[in-house]
Amino acid sequence: MLAILVDAAVKKPVSNAFEAAYQATGIEFFRGSILLDYLITLAAIAAVSWPAYARLIRGQIFSLRQQGYVEAARATGVPGGRILLRHIVPNALGPIIVAATFGFSNAMVLEASLSYLGIGIQPPAASWGAMINDNLHQWRIRPYLVAVPAVVLGIATLAVNFLGDGLNDALNPRARASGKN
């Protein structure tokens, strides 16, 4: 709901500012509403979803800095920056990558939802949600016009989630140490 509010509240003033900048400068970059729709929608999604990542990263860092190997490195006089780069970041990276890829797939679904409601990406730009909404009235005659974008969105979100899980398996030092790879 907050993404809807941010997107709807910001789109018109920013669009007017870009149009004024185009009128003043004549630069074509400021005229393109397609790029502006993407930027505003993605910024609205990012604005409402960053606290979860901040909480996750903070929790991972606080959890890992209490581990025995970090305490041992600190006791032997290893500098804090090296402890961070050698011990904390590699061990925190796996859950963060999984959360980021899961969040990316959530952002894809949220963008499609916003576009379905007519708030997100506007035609002629491509969006799975807009495709579903545009063809919803033909559901009984041509169901593939609605089903194909919905299935492709589902497959894309699953693919991104599997990619994140695979990256976690490849980059997680704890999984490598236990022989799961």
C-alpha positions in Angstrom: 0.0 0.0 0.0 2.9 2.4 0.8 4.4 1.7 -2.7 1.1 2.6 -4.3 1.0 5.8 -2.3 4.5 6.8 -3.1 4.2 5.9 -6.8 0.9 7.8 -7.1 2.0 10.8 -5.2 5.4 11.2 -6.9 4.6 10.4 -10.5 2.7 13.6 -11.4 5.1 16.2 -9.9 8.2 14.5 -11.2 6.6 14.1 -14.6 5.8 17.8 -14.6 9.3 18.7 -13.6 10.8 16.6 -16.4 8.5 18.2 -18.9 9.5 21.7 -17.7 13.2 20.6 -18.0 12.5 19.4 -21.5 10.8 22.7 -22.4 13.7 24.7 -21.0 16.6 22.7 -22.4 15.2 20.7 -25.3 17.1 17.6 -24.2 15.1 14.5 -25.3 16.1 12.6 -22.1 13.7 14.7 -20.1 10.8 13.9 -22.5 10.8 10.1 -22.2 7.9 9.1 -19.9 8.7 5.4 -20.3 12.0 5.7 -18.5 10.4 8.0 -16.0 7.7 5.4 -15.3 10.3 2.7 -14.7 12.4 5.0 -12.4 9.5 6.2 -10.3 8.0 2.7 -9.9 11.3 1.1 -9.0 12.2 3.9 -6.6 8.8 3.5 -4.9 9.4 -0.2 -4.5 12.9 0.4 -3.2 11.7 3.1 -0.8 9.3 0.7 0.9 11.5 -2.4 0.9 15.0 -1.2 2.1 14.3 -1.5 5.9 14.0 -5.2 5.7 17.5 -5.5 4.1 19.0 -3.1 6.6 17.5 -5.2 9.5 18.9 -8.4 7.9 22.4 -7.0 7.4 22.5 -5.5 10.9 21.3 -8.8 12.4 23.9 -10.8 10.4 26.7 -8.5 11.4 25.8 -8.5 15.1 25.4 -12.3 15.1 28.7 -13.0 13.3 30.8 -10.7 15.4 30.0 -12.8 18.5 31.3 -16.0 16.8 34.3 -17.7 18.2 36.5 -17.3 15.1 35.9 -13.6 15.1 36.7 -13.4 18.8 39.9 -15.4 18.1 41.0 -13.2 15.3 40.4 -10.1 17.4 42.4 -11.7 20.3 45.3 -12.4 18.0 45.5 -8.7 16.9 44.0 -8.9 13.4 42.8 -5.5 12.4 39.1 -4.8 12.3 38.9 -4.2 8.6 40.6 -7.5 7.8 38.2 -9.3 10.2 35.3 -7.7 8.4 36.5 -8.6 4.9 37.9 -12.1 5.8 35.3 -13.5 8.3 32.2 -11.4 8.6 31.4 -10.4 5.0 31.8 -13.9 3.5 29.6 -15.5 6.2 27.0 -12.8 5.9 26.8 -12.8 2.1 24.8 -16.0 1.7 21.6 -14.9 3.6 21.9 -11.4 2.1 22.1 -12.8 -1.4 19.1 -15.1 -0.8 17.1 -12.2 0.7 18.1 -9.9 -2.2 17.0 -12.3 -4.9 13.8 -13.1 -3.1 13.2 -9.4 -2.7 13.9 -8.9 -6.4 11.3 -11.5 -7.3 8.9 -9.8 -4.9 9.7 -6.5 -6.6 8.8 -8.0 -9.9 5.5 -9.2 -8.6 4.9 -5.8 -6.9 5.7 -3.9 -10.1 3.3 -6.2 -12.0 0.6 -5.6 -9.4 1.1 -1.8 -9.6 0.9 -1.9 -13.4 -2.2 -4.2 -13.2 -3.9 -1.5 -11.0 -2.9 1.2 -13.5 -0.5 2.9 -11.1 2.9 1.5 -12.2 4.4 1.3 -15.6 2.1 2.9 -18.2 1.6 1.7 -21.8 3.3 1.7 -24.3 6.0 0.4 -21.9 5.9 -3.3 -21.4 4.8 -4.7 -18.0 3.4 -8.1 -17.2 0.7 -6.6 -15.0 -0.4 -4.2 -17.7 -0.5 -7.0 -20.2 -2.8 -9.0 -17.9 -5.0 -6.0 -17.3 -5.2 -5.0 -20.9 -6.4 -8.5 -21.9 -8.6 -9.3 -19.0 -11.8 -8.6 -20.9 -10.8 -11.3 -23.4 -10.3 -14.0 -20.7 -13.1 -16.2 -21.9 -12.3 -15.9 -25.6 -8.5 -15.9 -25.6 -7.3 -17.1 -22.1 -3.7 -17.3 -23.3 -3.5 -13.5 -23.5 -3.9 -13.4 -19.7 -2.3 -16.8 -18.8 1.0 -16.4 -20.7 2.1 -13.2 -19.0 1.0 -14.6 -15.6 2.9 -17.9 -16.2 6.0 -16.1 -17.5 5.9 -13.8 -14.4 5.7 -16.9 -12.2 8.5 -18.7 -14.0 10.7 -15.6 -13.8 10.2 -15.2 -10.1 11.0 -18.9 -9.6 14.1 -18.6 -11.7 15.4 -15.6 -9.7 14.7 -17.5 -6.5 16.6 -20.6 -7.7 19.4 -18.3 -8.9 19.7 -16.9 -5.4 19.6 -20.3 -3.8 22.4 -21.5 -6.1 24.5 -18.4 -5.4 24.0 -19.0 -1.7 25.2 -22.6 -2.1 28.2 -21.4 -4.2 29.2 -18.5 -2.0 28.4 -19.6 1.5 31.6 -20.7 3.3 29.5 -22.6 5.9 28.0 -24.8 3.2 31.4 -25.4 1.7 33.0 -26.4 5.0 30.2 -28.9 5.8 30.6 -30.6 2.3 27.1 -29.7 1.0 28.5 -28.6 -2.4 
